[in-house]
Amino acid sequence: MLRRPVRTTFTTLTLVAVLACPAGWPAATFAQAAARPRAPAEVVPLPEPAAEPARAPVITTDPVRARYLAIGGGSTPEYTEVSLEQDLALARDVLPGPGMLFFAGGAESASVRLINPRADAATLLARLGAVFAPRAGRESQYRATKLPAAAATLFNVESALTRALANGEGPLLVYVAAHGEQGEHARDNHVALWGGELLTVARIAELSEARGARSRPLRLLVASCFSGGFGELAFEAADPAKGPARAPRCGLFAGPWDRQTSGCDPNPDRGAQEGYSIHVLSALRGQDRHGKLLPRAAIDFDGDGKISLLEAHTRARIASSSIDVPTTTSERYLREVEHRHAGQGGSALLPEEGALIAQLGERLALPNRASAERRWKALGAQLDALDARIDEAEDALDRAQSRLAAELLGRWPVLDDPYHADFASVLQKNAPAIKAVLDASAGARDFVRIQAQADTLGTQLHELEPQEALVLRLLRAYETVSLAGALKARGGSAFGHYRALLDCERSAP
């Protein structure tokens, strides 16, 4: 079966209002949004940063001392891809400690999944598995984690969060590299921790609000599918109806609450990975994803000589070629409180968005908002048509799989149950005959042919979706600048809280 990332439709994004705007949209807004922000004239340009000297990461077991908590892995070994371990190792090396690590089943568990180069998909057992119970983990191997980490259970994570938020000093950064799931509402979104237990947006809100406005400042950096659900932390109890949060907190996320993201890869080759984590964490130390030092202009967008969380996040939005459409708490709050799309002055307020519009627009050869909208519509039409073809291919593949399974089970009824007492003997005695069915029967030929067609469509999908995501990042930046300009003009407490969220996101870890 093909596994498709959820793609935001034209009817679920606030950009619908943008696309419906009259043709007389002020042209000056486009020019201002696209203009690259400059440092004030009195600021003396700083030299390019030198490479940071290597430092040994400081790991602690005391949440009160921790400056960060890094949480990663899946609910089982099958969902704990090696890239998640690599991301946590990078976070440990980049983030200033002391910090605490929580990963999968902990240091004693064989919970890291890697692709197995010796796996043979042509064996009889593997071929039967593809018919009766296809799964990704079958062509994998497992090993113990190399991280000095505790198990990422809900009890361990909540206990550390409770103590760190109640008694620690200074801002606490919580980095999460795990699998996310979508709930009925954004506040119901969650990440799956070891053992299948769920850490929800609402629970994080509850823990961080224990002391109200006196709570320890919290910054979240979440790399998971549907991670934008944590953007609801901009509001009290993660509920927009209750107004802005009193607790000092903010977050940056790999994607909106209703989209899947990339970053879970059993291939240990970092050169083949394009997820949010590798870009944002590398950017925090002034490097690209390959470890090459970045020019200051490529990342220090406000010219203050520091690399903030928001600047690293923006670098990931510009440089990554994945399906991710990263977002933040300030973006979520802005879209809740401001619905006018004709504001000016947002570019000066948001140098990060101005840099993205300039750099990503140049990368995509989309010089203005109108050209980006046309490209997004065209890509959306291609993806809609491809989705329809994939649905047809999946239905056909299901039917072919059922026919082939019925043909095999009609002769050997226990072949779909390797735990059956007779399975081993039936397989041993009838292996040549079973192989002959898989090699030559009409049902098997149909199954292989339709699977190949589905794989081809999947390849096309994987090529198109990153293109759509890149254009969507650009369009969202235009929209953010416009909305921010309108909110700035209106002023008041809503604008004050928006500025507070931006200041939080602009902190340097």
Summary of the structure (lengths in Angstrom):
residues: 509
radius of gyration: 24.8
end to end distance: 41.6
largest distance: 84.7
contacts: 1731
relative contact order: 0.13
helix: 51%
strand: 11%
